[in-house]
Structures are given as structure tokens and as C-alpha cells.
Amino acid sequence: MSIQLVLLFTLLTAATVTDMRTSKVKNRTLLFFLMLGLVFYGVLTAKALLTHNEAIIWELKITGVNFLLAFLVSFMLRSMKIWPAGDAKTFALCNLFIPLHYYKHVYYKYFPGFTLLINIFVIGIIYILLKALAYMWINLEIFSGTGKLRSVITENFGKFKTGWPDYLKLFSSYLMIFLVMSFFYYYFAAAIEKYLRISPEFIIIIVFIIMKPVGDVINKNLGGINHGLFYIFYLLLVFYASGWSLAEAQYTLTRVLASSIKFMALYGIVNGLVKYYITNTQVVVKNVDELKEGDLPIRESLGILSHEARAMLEVPSEGLTAENIAVIRHDIANRNAGDNLIHIYEPIPFIPIIFAGVVFTVVTGVSSVVYLKNLFF
């Protein structure tokens, strides 16, 4: 095992222990390993320069660029409130320590760490899905005959029965995005080939990222008639791109429909199970007097605050600050609001998931999303 991997796994072990105990990663731990890494690469650089080893010098340059890009990307995700600063810094350091030759397929020439980023989030989703299934198994007592599962199914079927037009319209909004992406994939493969060479999972990642925000915008702004017109236009577009050949258009539509069904089923299952698990196990209700620094309020629960208070409230990804808590308490006290309960999200320790993503990347060297791409396209 190389020195880099020894440092990497030691760092992740220490960070995992503190994250599990305190839900935080100590800055001094990260700084200590950063200094060790810089000393190691400083010695390696000096040795390569003295021996005029161009191969090592080139690898060190790529390692440095990869580390800087990982730092920028991780803090961009932090600014988007996808993960807190401790996780962002840990991810950046992981990219400093993983030797480049462990990436068996470098999707980005100067940012092989993109593979690690993908694997971390895929493993995180898989972890939540497994926890959700275990929770359902235990709490719904599926095989006990108590009827809990039946009552849940009956309740949700009742909601669907009364609101099926809205559900169908939302499904159609998401389906439209997938159909458009599939059209470009099948008919403009040559034009996007360079992007697929950079990252073979490019299409599937883009679809997962834009599905909900863009789908919600479509659902909000387009009526049922617009949806119908879209599908008519889409059929005409496929026929036109197929040279008005019925056989070729039918073949393309069959492939697109099969891919759509598989993708929408997976997306719906993943989205539903994640929401189910988080809502039932990761959310607690607190009185505003019980709030403490680091609590992560659910955005919807802040609707009890006045418009002015919500405008003042900028909650960082690390959770509420003392100033945030003061704003919330002051606003509710001044308005004598009857509802003073806030729903708080209790985050899952993420450093162990980063650890698992690192292990998977070091062992396989590939992105797990490639397998999803092969499944749907």
C-alpha cells in the first residue's frame, strides 16, 4: 500500500469517528493531514526535479490540478447547501491522496476526482434506500399480518384516486425531460460524442440533476393541453428525424419508451423511498425554545415565520447559527404566533459514506453510474 493510501485511510478513520460522535469533522484533523500531504508531495516533487523524472512531474501536476478542482467543486456544492464545510474539505483532501493510477478510466483528463464524487453520492443514495427498506420491513410489519402495510397502501391509493390528474401531470412533466434528452442522445450522438468521451455517464447525470427542478417548472407553467401538444410535436419530430420512415420511427419510439419506463420507475422508487425514510426517521419536531446551533430546519416549516423574518434568514449548510435562532425566536415572540414548532432534519453522518466511496473508487477505479447508463440507454 502506498504512503498516500495510508494517509488517506488514517484520515478517513479519524474523521469517521469524530463525525459519528459529534456530527462534525475537526478542522485541526484536516489541517494536520493537509500538512502531511503537502510535505509528502513536496519531497516527491524535489526528488523528481533532481532526477529529471518527467513522468512523475506530469503526474504531480495533474494531482495538483485535480486537488484544486475538487476543492472548488466541493465548496460549490457546499454553497448549494448539498453538504456542510467539513464534508467538502474531507472530499478535497481525499482527492489529494488517491494516486492517479487507481482511476482505471479517467473521465476528465484534469479532474479524475469526478469519479470519486459520483461514487460517493451513488453510495449515499444506496445507503438511504437500504435503510428505508429496513425501516419499512420493521415498522410496517410486512409479514406479520397486522395490516399496517395494507392500511398504508390503502391510504396512498386513496390520495392517488382523488388527485390522479395532478399526479399524471407531474409524471408527464418529468417524462417530457427524459424524452427530450433521449431524442438528442439517439439523433445527435455524433455531436455529443466528445462529451460522452469525457464522461460516459454524462447523459444520465444531467437527467438526474435537472429532473426535479425543471420538471416542477414544467408542471407549474404548462397545462394539460400543452402536454398533449408536446407529445404530438415529439412524434412528428421523431418521424422527421427518421426520414419519415415508419419502421425506423417505430424502432426509435420503442427504444425510447422502454428506456423511459425503466428510468421513471427507478427515479420514482428512489425519490419515494428517500422521501419516506427522511420524513419518518430523519425529521423531528422542536419548539423554537429548544432550537440549538447546528439544527437544520426543513424549509417548509419556516413558513410559520413572517415574510420579513424569512428574508433575513440565511441558514448555512452547517445548520442554524445563534443569529438565525435569535431571528426565529424574536419573530414568533413579536407576533404571538400560536404555532411555534419547527421541523428539524437530523442529517446522516456523511463521512462514512465518503469513506465507502473512496474504497469503491480505489478498488474498482470506475464510476458506478456507467452501469446505470448501460441499463437505460
C-alpha positions in Angstrom: 0.0 0.0 0.0 1.3 3.4 -0.9 2.0 6.2 1.6 -0.8 8.2 0.1 -3.3 5.5 0.8 -2.0 5.0 4.4 -2.5 8.8 5.0 -5.9 8.7 3.2 -7.4 5.8 5.2 -5.9 7.1 8.5 -7.6 10.5 7.8 -10.9 8.9 6.9 -10.9 6.6 10.0 -10.2 9.6 12.3 -12.8 11.8 10.5 -15.4 9.0 10.6 -15.0 8.5 14.4 -15.5 12.3 15.1 -18.4 12.6 12.6 -20.2 9.6 14.2 -19.7 11.0 17.7 -20.2 14.8 17.2 -21.6 15.1 13.6 -18.6 17.4 12.9 -15.1 17.0 11.5 -12.4 18.8 13.4 -10.5 21.4 11.4 -7.3 20.6 13.1 -7.5 17.0 12.0 -8.0 18.1 8.4 -5.2 20.7 8.6 -2.8 18.1 10.1 -3.3 15.7 7.2 -3.2 18.5 4.7 0.3 19.5 6.0 1.4 15.8 5.9 0.2 15.6 2.3 2.0 18.8 1.3 5.2 17.6 2.9 4.9 14.3 1.1 4.3 15.8 -2.3 7.0 18.5 -1.6 9.6 15.8 -1.1 8.3 13.8 -4.1 8.5 17.0 -6.3 12.0 17.8 -5.2 13.1 14.2 -5.9 11.5 14.3 -9.4 13.1 17.6 -10.2 16.5 16.5 -9.2 16.3 13.3 -11.2 14.5 15.0 -14.1 11.7 12.4 -14.0 9.2 13.9 -16.4 6.6 11.2 -15.8 6.4 11.9 -12.1 6.4 15.7 -12.7 3.5 15.3 -15.0 1.6 13.2 -12.6 2.2 15.7 -9.8 0.8 18.5 -12.0 -2.4 16.5 -12.6 -2.6 15.6 -8.9 -2.4 19.3 -8.0 -5.0 20.4 -10.6 -7.3 17.5 -9.5 -7.0 18.7 -5.9 -7.7 22.3 -6.7 -10.7 21.4 -8.9 -12.0 19.1 -6.1 -11.7 21.9 -3.7 -13.6 24.3 -5.9 -16.4 21.8 -6.8 -16.8 20.6 -3.1 -17.3 24.2 -1.9 -19.6 25.0 -4.8 -21.7 22.1 -3.5 -21.4 23.5 0.0 -22.7 26.9 -1.3 -25.6 25.0 -2.8 -26.2 23.5 0.7 -25.7 20.0 -0.6 -23.2 19.2 2.2 -21.5 21.1 5.0 -18.0 22.5 5.0 -16.5 19.6 6.9 -17.6 17.1 4.2 -16.4 19.5 1.5 -12.9 19.7 3.0 -12.7 16.0 3.5 -13.7 15.3 -0.1 -11.0 17.7 -1.3 -8.3 16.0 0.8 -9.3 12.6 -0.5 -8.5 13.8 -4.0 -5.1 14.8 -2.8 -4.3 11.4 -1.5 -5.7 9.0 -4.1 -2.9 8.1 -6.6 -4.0 8.7 -10.2 -3.2 5.2 -11.3 -6.1 3.9 -9.2 -8.5 5.6 -11.7 -8.8 2.9 -14.4 -10.8 5.3 -16.6 -10.1 9.0 -16.2 -13.3 10.6 -17.3 -12.0 14.1 -17.0 -8.3 14.4 -18.0 -7.6 17.0 -15.3 -10.3 16.1 -12.8 -10.3 12.3 -12.3 -11.8 13.0 -8.8 -15.2 13.5 -10.6 -15.3 9.6 -10.5 -15.0 9.7 -6.7 -17.7 12.4 -6.4 -20.1 10.3 -8.4 -19.4 7.2 -6.4 -19.9 9.0 -3.1 -23.3 10.2 -3.9 -24.4 6.9 -5.5 -23.3 5.0 -2.4 -25.2 7.6 -0.3 -28.4 7.0 -2.2 -28.0 3.2 -2.0 -27.4 3.5 1.8 -30.6 5.5 2.3 -32.6 3.1 0.1 -31.4 0.1 2.2 -32.2 2.0 5.4 -35.7 2.9 4.0 -36.4 -0.8 3.1 -35.2 -1.9 6.5 -37.4 0.7 8.2 -40.4 -0.4 6.1 -39.8 -4.1 6.9 -39.7 -3.4 10.7 -42.3 -0.8 11.1 -44.9 -1.9 8.6 -44.6 -5.5 9.8 -44.9 -6.7 6.2 -45.2 -10.5 7.0 -46.8 -10.2 10.4 -50.4 -10.0 9.2 -51.2 -6.9 11.3 -52.5 -5.0 8.3 -50.1 -2.0 8.6 -48.8 -2.3 5.1 -52.4 -2.7 3.8 -53.5 0.5 5.5 -50.6 2.4 4.1 -51.3 1.2 0.6 -55.0 2.0 1.0 -54.2 5.5 2.3 -51.9 6.3 -0.6 -54.2 4.7 -3.2 -57.0 7.0 -1.8 -54.8 10.0 -2.3 -53.9 8.9 -5.9 -57.6 8.2 -6.6 -58.7 11.7 -5.7 -55.6 13.6 -7.1 -54.7 11.4 -10.1 -54.9 14.2 -12.6 -52.2 16.2 -10.7 -50.0 13.1 -10.3 -50.4 12.2 -14.0 -49.5 15.8 -15.0 -46.4 15.7 -12.7 -45.3 12.4 -14.2 -45.8 13.8 -17.7 -43.6 16.8 -16.8 -40.7 14.5 -15.8 -41.3 12.2 -18.8 -41.0 15.2 -21.2 -37.5 15.9 -19.9 -36.4 12.3 -20.4 -37.9 12.2 -23.9 -36.1 15.3 -25.0 -32.8 14.0 -23.6 -33.3 10.7 -25.3 -34.1 12.4 -28.6 -30.8 14.2 -28.5 -28.9 11.1 -27.5 -30.3 8.9 -30.3 -30.3 11.5 -33.1 -27.3 13.7 -32.2 -24.9 11.1 -30.9 -22.1 12.3 -33.2 -22.4 15.9 -32.0 -22.3 14.9 -28.3 -19.7 12.2 -28.7 -16.9 14.4 -27.4 -18.9 14.9 -24.2 -19.6 11.2 -23.9 -15.8 10.5 -24.2 -15.1 13.0 -21.4 -17.8 11.4 -19.2 -19.7 8.3 -20.4 -22.3 8.9 -17.7 -22.9 12.5 -18.9 -26.5 12.0 -20.0 -27.8 10.0 -17.0 -26.2 12.5 -14.6 -27.7 15.5 -16.3 -31.2 13.8 -16.3 -31.0 13.1 -12.6 -29.8 16.6 -11.8 -32.4 18.5 -13.8 -35.3 16.1 -13.5 -37.0 17.6 -10.4 -36.3 21.4 -10.7 -37.1 21.5 -14.4 -40.0 19.0 -14.1 -41.5 21.2 -11.4 -41.3 24.3 -13.5 -42.9 22.5 -16.5 -45.7 21.1 -14.2 -46.3 24.6 -12.8 -46.4 26.5 -16.0 -47.8 24.1 -18.7 -51.4 22.9 -18.7 -52.7 19.6 -19.9 -53.3 20.8 -23.4 -49.7 21.9 -23.7 -48.6 18.4 -22.6 -50.8 16.9 -25.3 -49.3 19.2 -27.9 -45.8 18.3 -26.8 -46.4 14.6 -27.4 -47.9 15.3 -30.9 -44.9 17.5 -31.8 -42.5 14.9 -30.4 -44.0 12.2 -32.6 -43.7 14.4 -35.7 -40.1 15.3 -34.7 -39.2 11.6 -34.4 -40.8 10.8 -37.8 -38.9 13.8 -39.4 -35.6 12.7 -37.9 -36.2 9.2 -39.1 -36.7 10.4 -42.7 -40.5 9.8 -42.4 -39.7 6.1 -42.3 -42.4 4.3 -40.3 -40.2 1.4 -39.4 -37.3 3.5 -38.2 -39.5 5.8 -36.2 -41.3 2.9 -34.6 -38.0 1.3 -33.7 -36.8 4.6 -32.1 -40.0 5.2 -30.2 -40.0 1.6 -28.9 -36.4 2.1 -27.6 -37.2 5.5 -26.1 -40.4 4.2 -24.4 -38.6 1.2 -22.9 -35.8 3.4 -21.6 -38.4 5.9 -20.2 -40.3 3.2 -18.3 -37.2 1.9 -16.7 -35.8 5.3 -15.8 -39.1 6.7 -14.5 -39.6 3.5 -12.4 -36.2 3.8 -10.9 -36.5 7.6 -10.4 -39.9 7.2 -8.7 -38.8 4.4 -6.4 -35.6 6.2 -5.4 -37.3 9.5 -4.9 -40.2 7.9 -3.0 -38.1 5.8 -0.7 -35.7 8.6 0.1 -38.6 10.9 1.0 -40.3 8.2 3.0 -37.2 7.4 5.0 -36.2 11.0 5.7 -39.8 12.1 6.6 -40.2 9.2 9.1 -36.8 8.8 10.6 -34.7 11.9 10.0 -37.1 14.7 10.9 -38.0 15.7 14.5 -40.3 18.4 15.8 -38.9 21.0 18.1 -40.3 24.0 20.0 -38.5 27.2 19.0 -37.2 27.4 22.6 -35.4 24.1 22.1 -33.5 25.1 18.9 -29.7 25.0 19.1 -26.9 25.8 16.8 -26.4 23.3 14.1 -30.1 22.3 13.8 -31.2 22.1 10.2 -34.8 23.3 9.8 -37.0 21.9 7.0 -37.6 24.8 4.6 -41.4 24.3 4.6 -41.6 24.5 8.4 -40.1 28.1 8.3 -43.4 29.1 6.7 -44.7 30.0 10.1 -42.3 33.0 10.1 -43.2 36.4 8.8 -42.0 37.4 5.3 -39.5 39.8 6.8 -38.0 37.1 9.0 -37.7 34.6 6.2 -35.9 37.3 4.1 -33.4 37.8 6.9 -32.9 34.1 7.5 -30.0 32.6 5.6 -29.3 29.2 7.0 -25.9 27.8 6.1 -25.5 24.1 5.2 -23.9 23.5 8.7 -27.2 24.4 10.3 -28.7 27.3 12.3 -26.4 29.9 13.8 -27.0 31.8 17.0 -28.2 34.8 14.9 -30.6 32.6 13.0 -32.1 31.3 16.2 -32.5 34.8 17.6 -34.3 35.9 14.4 -36.8 33.0 14.7 -37.5 33.5 18.4 -37.8 37.2 18.1 -40.3 36.9 15.1 -42.5 34.4 16.8 -42.5 36.3 20.2 -43.4 39.6 18.5 -46.3 38.1 16.5 -47.5 35.9 19.4 -47.7 33.1 16.9 -49.6 30.1 18.2 -47.6 27.7 16.1 -44.1 27.7 17.3 -43.0 24.2 16.2 -40.1 23.8 13.7 -39.4 20.5 11.9 -35.7 19.7 12.1 -33.8 17.5 9.8 -31.3 15.2 11.5 -28.6 14.6 8.9 -27.0 11.3 8.3 -23.2 11.2 9.1 -21.7 11.6 5.7 -18.0 10.9 6.3 -18.6 7.1 6.5 -20.3 7.4 3.1 -17.3 9.3 1.7 -15.1 6.5 3.2 -17.2 3.9 1.4 -17.0 5.9 -1.9 -13.2 6.1 -1.6 -12.9 2.4 -1.0 -15.1 1.6 -4.0 -13.2 4.0 -6.2 -9.8 2.6 -5.2 -10.9 -1.0 -5.7 -12.8 -0.5 -9.0 -11.4 2.7 -10.4 -14.6 3.3 -12.3 -17.8 5.3 -11.9 -20.8 3.4 -10.7 -23.2 5.5 -12.9 -21.7 3.8 -16.0 -23.7 0.7 -15.1 -26.9 2.8 -14.9 -26.2 4.4 -18.3 -25.8 0.9 -19.8 -29.2 -0.1 -18.2 -31.2 2.9 -19.6 -29.6 3.8 -22.9 
